[in-house]
């Protein structure tokens, strides 16, 4: 798994397209980890919420993301920060203030994630109906 061009993007830098030879269908390809990250429910919701805000504090995110535990939100934010998708800024105040915001790299994900979110809203009823049919078909006599 080699890349033709390596382009690390630091927060604040412009994102450029890179020619890539990554293959998510190949075992061991790091792009699988990235797909897992950006396809995670909480990651999608965190990135979506940060896209709606200029910058957001942890408590604001937790209130907006109903059902997320403090531990899961912390893990998600750390993973997104590690992947260069979230910028964490600590302000040396008393008490310390920490804000999260999207990076230029994650800005490029906004449109695809919005499309996935809209698709899920448009097709939830059809999926629920399909599940009901499947469950009724696969439930045998008890």
Buried (B, 14 or more C-beta within 10 A) or exposed (E): EEEEEEEEBEBEEEBEEEEBEBEEEEEEBEBBEBEEBBEBEBBBBBBBBBBEBEEBEBEBBBEBBEEBEEEBBEEBBEBBBEBBBBBBEEEEEEEEEBBBBBBBBBBBBBEEBBEBEEEEEEEEEEEEEEEEEEEEEEEEEE
